[in-house]
Structures are given as C-alpha cells and as structure tokens.
Amino acid sequence: MAAAATSEARSWEAAPKVHPSVWGDFFINYSPEPLQVSDEKMIERANKLKGEVCGLFEACKNAVEKLDLVDALQRLGIDHHFPEQIATTLSSLHREEFNSSNLHEVALRFRLLRQHGFWVPADEFDGLKLEDGSFIDSVANDPKGLLSLYNAANLLTHNEGALEEALIFARRHLELIQSSLESPLADQVARALKIPLPRTLKRIEAVSYMQEYSVEQRYNPAILELAKLDFNLLQRLHQKELKTISQWWKDLSEDIGLEYARDRLVECYFWAYSMYYEQEYARARMILVRLFMLTSLLDDTYDDHATLEESRDLTKAIERWDENDISFLPEYMKKFFLKVIRNFEEFEDELEPHEKYRVAYARKAFQLISKSYLQEAEWSHHKYIPSFKDHVNVSTISAGAQVMCVGSLVGMGDVATKEAFEWAIGNTDAIRASGEVSRFMDDMADFKRGRNKTDVATSVECYMKEHNVTGEVALAKIGSFVDDAWKTLNQALFEKRSPPLPVLQRATNFAMSIMIIYLDQRDGYTNSKEIKETLESQFVKHIPLSY
C-alpha cells in the first residue's frame, strides 16, 4: 500500500485512474439460478451424507486409507465438518510407526501431519535416499510421488537443508516431465508449480479437485456428492452476504462520496472469505469485510487524495478517536472518520457482552496502520528512499496483515481469547511473516507495473539502492524473502507459544489470499479484472449436481 500526496497538490490529480468496479450492483440485484433440487432437499441430503462419511473413518483398514480420506476431505473443502475425527485420526497416525517405500504415501503423511501441527522430521524421507543423500533413481520416474514430495517439502521451516534440496529436486523433475503428463495429474502439477498445495486456499483447490477426484484410486461417491452440496449451500450463504454488504457499501459511498477510492467491495469480501468461508464464521466474516473496506478507504485517502498536512491531521484524529474533536479535519475527512466511528460501534453492538472488549484491539490495529500510512506519506513527500530494514518495518504493517488478523478474531467464537488478541496485535513472528508475504508480493507487482511518481518507493527499489543491484536481482531476492516468510509461518505450527490452530490459521489464510491476488506479479486488487474469473468460480458459478 503506497503513500500520499504533496501539500501543494493532491496526488490524485496526477495519479493514473483505476478502473471502476467490474461488479457494479451485480450482487445487489442478483438472483441465483435455481438448482436441480431445493435448498431444503440439499441440506437434508448433505446431513445424511455427513453421517455416511463419518462412518468411513472407522471403516479404514490401514494408515494409507486414513491418509487418503483426510486428504480428500481437505482438498474438497469439507474437512470443517469432521474436525474431531480428523484430529483423532492424525494423532494416532503420528504416534504409530509408519513403514512405506512409496514416495507418495510417505510425503502425504508428512504433509498432512505438518499441516495440522504435528512435527515430523525431514529424515522421514531417508528411506528413499542413497547414502550420499540423493534420492534413489526410481523417485525421478514417479510423477505422483514427485508432486506429493513437492507439496510436502513446501512445509519446510528455517534451516531444513534436506527439505530445501528435496524441494529443488522435485520442482526440477516436475518441470522436466510436465509436458508429458496427462490430466488430471498434469493439471495438478501445473497448479502446484504456480502455488503449492500448502499455500493454496481450500475453496480454490476444491473447485478444481471436484472435477478430478472421481479418478482417484479410493474415490467415494458419497464424499464427492457431499462436497458439491456443501459448496453450493455455502455459496448461497455467501451470495446473501454479498447482497447485504454490497448495499452497505453503496450507502456508505453515497453518504461520504469518496470518488477517488478504489471500488473493490467484492474483492474485499473475497479477502474476508479467504480468512474463513465456513458457515460458523458468518458473523466474523461480515465484521471483517467492513473493516477491510474501511482500511482500503483509509489507504486510498492517504495514497490518492489527502495532502500531507491532511494526512497528519487524519492520523491525529484516528489516534484520539473522539468524534467531538475533529474540527481541524476537512469536510470529506470528517464524513469518513464519523463513518469509521459508527461502524466500530456497530461491531461492538453485534458482539456478546463478554466479547465487546475485542473491538478495542481492532481499533488499536486501525490506529497502527494509519501511522504506517502517514510514515509512507512523509517518505513520499520528501522523495526519501529509506533503508530496506526501515521500509519493511513500516510497510509490513501497511500491508494489512496485522489489522486483518486482529479483525478476523473479533467475530469468532470462544477460541478468540484475550491471549489470541495480544498475539495478533503484538506483530508476532507469524503476523509479521504474513505481512511480509503481502508486502513483498505487492511490491513485486508494483515494480513490474511501474509506480506512479507520487508513490513511496517499493521494497524492491530500496533493496536495489542499498545493495547497488539490478531490478532483476532485487526481484529474485525479494521472492526469496517471500519463501522465508512462509518458513516462519510453517514454523509457527510447531511453536508452543503459538495460539490454537484456528487462530493461527487466520495469519496463514491471509498469506494464502495474497498468493491468489498477486499471482504472477499481478495486482489483482487494483486491477481486479484479472481475478474476476476466480471470484466468479467462488461466488457465481455453482457446481453441477448429477441429479
């Protein structure tokens, strides 16, 4: 997120115009097509299928069948219906001895256990290696095994050289054989080489995997049917939420008239949906998307409209948080600030009495990000290129991970404790790492596109200046910092000081959403035409049923 204008002229007068919303009033007026069966019938059928699938855990004859079952449920996006069964299954698999010379099986166990916070050492793969540490020859001729190894190795933490080597080995061989593979394996390899499975949002993977699961060795029609029903039923809920939040945004826009801001309501909803798509998080999602949109408006105010003096005044008003002390603000800022106050009051109204303290944490995070925007505005105004370290210290806050991770907890259930909020607001390693993924991916896209002269320098440019290197070298280095941040996020899965997995997962999910928005160094938020097809697959196109 870039910085603001000079005090002599507003930056928006020179800034390139961003395109209007690609959605308009689509969701306000949207009536989904009727499906083959009614929602009531789908719910009834889904509940019956849940019982059948639940029974599959007991029916599994061995460890590999259990692994395949958990993997299928996870990749089809329906694992949220079976948290206890999955936890029990993986816990027992972690305790039990596992002997297999099948690369896919070893890698699948490694990935699933690590994803759920069970530590598995890298030497699990030693049985498939020669004495010199290289993989046996047969591994290079096992496409499915290589793909599983590649996905598993992407859960590496810092200082795991053996997994670094496995990752390089698997990627190199997958790239060599990719053109000779047939679907669906060819499609799965192509997806993984763009975004490996541990960094992929479940609902994104589910849309693809529902078309592929039927050819799996242990395909179960009940699982696939449940996945399709669950996707469609949840999509109905998401469409209703989009209708409600689109009207909220339309009313807010008309009231305060921020014509300079990016109209990205549906894209903001996708970001909140990426944090959690399940029905149980409906309240949390609707709070978060409003906070997301207010933060985006705040960013655009500093970035594309406010003078430096106005930016300082707005930061002061947000820090004071007193609606009776805003006489020093220009009229457009008064309207915006009062809307922020009203919305935070509404967040509090939507919480239970024992939860209301949570909004204070969201307010603190909002204040912190406003300070980071102001610092970037100061740098931009003075045409100052900070050191790489100073830039990252500020810009990982302005990248939004902290405010969004704090905000994501506000509407969650009892797992969102005071300790969880302290962890999120404290910019701990995982929160900072999520911010680094966001900042570096965003900056690589900005550098590739070419920034406006009023924007603050990107981390890429700071690195180029500090180390006297070319843009190409800097981009490669920044890309490696993204990988380092993912190692930190992976490491958090195993640290005792980390919060419960449902809390930690918000930081990981935010980073996963960044992988979609900024895929291939594009800026899919500002240039939202580039992700419209992805959003349509999630919010508009239903999954066809076979009856």
N, C-alpha and C positions, 0 to 999 in steps of 0.2 A: 504494500500500500504506500503510495508516494506522498509527497508533501505539497505545501501550499504556495500561494501567490506572493508577489511583491506587494509592498504597501502602496506603491504608486499606481498599480493597475491590477485588476483581477485576472488571475491566470486563465479563467475560463474563456476570456476574450481571445486568447491566443491558442488555447488548447484544442486539439483535434476533437471533433464531435464524435461521441459514441452513438452507436445505433440505438433506436428505441427498442422497447421490449419486443421480442419475437412472439410473445403470447398475447399481448393486449388484454382484453377482457375474456379470453378464451374460457378460463375456469369459472368465471362468474356466470357465464351463460351456458356452461357445458352440461349436457345431459348424456351420461354414458349409454352406449348401446345395450339393449337387454341381452343377457347371455342366454345360453340354451336352457338353463334352469334358474329358478328364482334364488334370491339370496338366502331365503329360509331353507330351501332344499339343500343348497350348498353347505350351509352351516351344519345342518343335520347330518349330511354325508361326511363332512370333514370330521365331525366329532366321532362318528363311527370308525373312520379310518385311523384316527389317533389311537383308539383302543387297539386296533389291529397292529399298528406299527409298534406300539408299546410292547406288545407281546413278542415282537421279533428279537428283543434284547435277550429274553430267556431262551429263545429258540436257537440262538447262535451256538454252533458246535465247537468253535475254536477261536483263537485270538484274531486270526485273519478275517473271519466273518464279522467279528465285532468291529474291527477297524474299518472294514468296508461299509458297514452300516452307519457308523458315526460319520464317516467321510461323506456318504451320500446325503444324509440329513443336513449336514453342514453346508455342502455345496448347493443343495436345493433350497436353502434358506428356511428350513423348517425345524432346525435344531432347537429353536427357542421354545418349542412345545415339549421338549424332553430333557430339560436341564439336569434333573436328578438322575435319570437313567444314564445319561452321557457321563456325568461326573463319576458315578459309581463304576461304570464300565472302564473308563480311562484310569481311574485309581487302581483298579485291580490289574489292568494291563501294565501299569507302571511297576507294580510290586512283583508281578510274575516274571519268571525268566522267559526270554523270547529268543528262540534259535531259528534263524532262517538264512538261506543263502540267496534269497530272491531280493534283488535291489529294491523293487517297488514296495514290497512288504516292509522291509527294514526302514525305508525312507518315509513311508506312510505313517508308521508307528512313531517315528522320530518327530515328524511334523505335527501330528495331532496332539501328542503329549506336550510338546513345547508350546503349541498354541494355547493350551489350557493351563499353562503354568507349572507343568511337571518337568523338572530338569532331566534332560537326557544328555549324556556326554557324547562328544563327537566320535569317540572310539567305537561307537555302535557300528560304524561302517568299516572297521578294521578287518572284519571277516571277508570283505570283498576287495581287499588290497593285497599287493605283494609286499615283500619285506622292505623294499625301498619307499613304501608309502604310496605308490601309484596304484590305480585301480586295475584289476585283472582285465584281460583283453575282452572278455565277453560283455563287460559293462558297456563298452562303447557301441555295441551292437544291440542294445536293449532300449529302444526309444521310450517305452512306457516307464522303464526304470530310471532312465536319464531325466525324464520330466519330473518324476517324483523326487529324485535327488536334488534337482534344481530348486523345486519348490521348498523342500525341506531345508536345504542349505541357506535359503534366504531368511531363516530364523536364527542366523548366527549372531553372536554377541561380540563385543570387543575382544581382541587377542585370541581369536579362534582360527589360527592359521590353517588348520586342516580343513575347516569348512570353507574358508576363502578359496583354497585350492580346489575343493570339490565343486564350488560354485562356478569357478572359471572353467573347469573341466567339463561340467555338464552343459554350460552355456555354449562353449565352443563346439561340442559334438552335436548339440541340438541344432545349432545354426548350419552345420555341415549337412545334416540329414533332413532338414525341414522340408525341402522341396520334393523329397521322395516319399513323404508320408501321406497317408490317406486320412480322410475325415472319419471320425471326429478327432482323432489324435492330432492331426495336422492343425486343426483349429485350436485345440487346447495348447499346443506348443506355441502357436502364434500369439495367443493371448498372454501366456506366461512370459514370453520374451519381452512383451511390452510392459506388463505389470504382473509380477509373480503372484501366485495364489495367496500367500500370507499378507500381501498388500492390497488385495482386491476386495471391494465391498461385496458382501454376501448377495445382495439383491441384484447386483450387476452380473455376478457369476451365475446366479440362479436362472436368469433369463436364457443364457447360453446353454447351461448344463441340462436344463429340462428337455432340450432338443437332442441331447447326446446320451442321457442316462439309460435309455432303453436298450442300448447295445452293450452295456456293461455286463460282465460275467454274472454278477449277482443281482441283476435287475429285478426289482419287485414292483409290480404294477400298482400296488396299494400306496407305496411311497411316492411314486410319480403322480398319481391322482391327487394325493393329499397336497403335494407341492403346488400343483396347478390351482386347486381350490383355494389354498391358503393365499397364494399370490393374488388371485382375483378378488378375494374377500378383503384383503388388506388394501388392495388398490382402490376399492370402493371407499374405504375409510379415508385414504389419502386424498382422493378426489374431493370428498366433502370438506376436508381440512383446507385444501387449496381454494375451494369456493369461498370459505369463510375468511381465510387470510387474504385472498385477493380483494375482497370487499373492504377489509380493514385497511389495506394498503391504498386502495383507491380513495377512500375517505380521508386518510391521513395526507395523501399527496395533494388533494384538492384544498385541504384546510391550510397547509403551510406553503404550498406552491414552490417546491424545490426543483425547478425545471432543469437545473444543471446536474442533478444527481442521476446516476445510473438506475434505470427502472429494471431491476433484476429480482422481482419478488419470487418467481417460480424457481430461479436458480438459488436464491436464499433458502427456499423451502427444501430444495434438494440437499443443500448442505446440512440442514437440521435433520432431514430424513436419513442422511448418511450416518449421523450420530446414533440414531435408533429409529427403526422402521416398525417395530412391534406395536401391537395394539395397546399393551400395558403402558407404553410411554407416550400416549396421545397428549396428555396434559403437558408433559415435559417438552414435547415437540412443538406445541403451539406457543409456549412461552419462548422457547429458544429461537424460533423463526422470527418472532417480533424483535427480540434482542439483536439477532443477526442483522435484520433490516435497518434497525436504528443505528447500529455500528457502521453499516455500509453508508448510510446517510452522513454520519459523522465524518467518515473517511473522505467522502466526496466534498463535504463542506470545507475541510482543511485543504484538500487537494486541488479543487477546481473552482473555488469561489471566494473564500474568505481572504481578506488582506492579512498581512502578518499581524497587525495590531488587533484585528478582529479575532484572529486565531488565539492570540494571547488572552483576550477577554473571554472567549468561549471556554477555554481551558480553566480560567479562574472561576467562571460560573459553575462549571461541572464539578470543580473541586469543592466549592462552597455548598452546592446542592440546596439552594434556597431560592424558591420561586419569587420571594418578595424582595430579592436583592439582585435584580437583573436590569436595572435602568440603564446601565452602561452598555448593554448589548444593542446592536442594530435590530430593527423590527423583525427581519426574517429569522434572525437567531433567537429572538425571544419566542417566536412561534415554535421553532424547532425544540428549544430547550424545554418549554412547557409541555410539549407532546412527550418528550422523554420522561419527564417527571410523572405525567399521567399514566404512561404505560408501566412504569416501575410500580406505581401504586396499584395498578390492575394486576400485576404479577403477584403482589402480596395478597390481594383480595382472593386470588384463585388458590391460595395455599391454606392448609390447615393451621390452626393457631400455633401448634408446636413447630411448624415449618417456616413461619414468617421471617425468622432471623436470616434465612437464606438470601433474601433479596439484598441485604446489606453487602454480602460478598459479591453479588453481581454488580452492584453499584460501584464497589471498590475496583473491580476489574474494568468497568467502563471508564472510571476516572484514570486508571493507569494507561489505558490505550489512548485516551485523549492527550495525555502528557507525551506519549511517544509520537503521536501525530504532530504535536507542536514542535518537538525537537527536530523532526524531519523538515517541518516548515522553516525553522530557523536555518538549518543547513542549506535548504534550497534558496532561501532569500539571500544568503551571503555567498552563494555559489561555492560552498565549502564541501570538500570531499573528505569525510572522516576516515580514520584508520579502520581497517577491516573489523577489528575487535569492537571498536566503539559503535560502528554501524550495526553489527549483529546484535549487540546488547540492546539496542533500541528497536531495531527492525524485527526481531523475533517477537517482541510484544505487539508491534503494529501489524504483524502478520495475522493476528487474531486468534491464535490457538488458546491463549490464556483466557480471554474473555469468553470464548465459545465453550471451553471445557468447564469453566465455572458456571456459565449459563446453562449448560446441559444438565447440571446437577440440580438446578433449582426446582424443577417439577418432578424429579424422580422420587421413588419411594424411600423406605427407611434405610436403604443402603447408602443414601446420600447423607452421611453424618457430618458433624462439625469437623471431625478429623479429615474427612474427604474434601471439604471445602478449604481447609487450611492447606492441604496437599496441593490443590489446584491453584489457589491464589498465590501460593509460595513460589510459583515458577520453578518447580522441582525438575529433576532431570528429564522425566518423561514429557512434562508440559513444554519445557524448553525445546526438547528434541522435536516434538510435534510442530512447534513454531519454526524450527529450523527447516523442516521439510517444506512448510508453507512458504517461508521467506525465500529459500533458495530456488524452489520450483517457480515461484512467481517472478523472481528476478531474472532467471534464465529466460523466461518467456518475454519479459520486458526488454532484456538486452537484445534478444533476437529480433523483436519487433522494432526496436529503436524508440527511446524515450523522448517525450516532449521536453523542450529546453527548460521548462519550469519545474520539472520533476527532480526530486532528490536523486543523487547517484545511486545506482544499484550496488548490491554487494559484489557483483561481477566487476564493475568498474573500480570499486575500492580495492579489490584484490589485484586487478591489473596495475593500478598505480603503485600500490605498496610493494609489489614484487617485480614490477617492470616486465610484465609478460603480455603476450598477445591475448586477444579475446578468446581464441580457440583454447589456449592453455588454461585460461581462467575458467571457462565454462566446464572443462573437464574436471578441474579441481573442485569447483562448486558442486558438480554432480557427485563427486566422491564424498563431499560433506553430507549430501542427502543420504547416501548409503550409511555413513557413520551415524547419522541421526536415527536411522532405522535400527541400527545395532543397539543404540541406547534404549529405544522403545522395546526391543526384544528383551534386553537385559532386565527391564522393569518387571517383566513377567515373573522373575525368579527372586526378586529382592524382598526381604521381609518387611522393609519399610514401605513398600508399595501398598496402595489401598486394595480393597477387594476387586476382583477381575471386572465386575460390571461397572465399576468406577474407572479403573484404568483403561478399559476398552474405549471410553469416550475419547481419550487422547489419541489412541491408535486409530479409531474410526475417523477422527478429524484428518489425520495424516493420509488415510486411505482416500478420503474425498478429494484431497489435493492431487493425488495421483491421477484421478479422473479429470479434474478441472484443468490441470496444466499438463496433460499428456502430450508428449512430443513437442514440448516447449511452446505450447499454445496458451493463450489466456482465455479459457472458456467462460470466465465470468464476465469480463469486459466485452469480449466478442462471443456472446452467448449463442450465436448461430451455430458455432462449432460443436456445441453439446446438445443442441435441440433434439437430435435423433436419440441420444442416450436418455434424455428426460422423457421423451415420448414412450420409449420402451418401458419406463417405470410407471408413468402416470396416465397414459392414454391407451396404449395397446394392451388388451387383455390376452391371457394365454388361452388358446382354444381348448375346449374340453371335447372328449371323444363321445359325448352323448348329448 
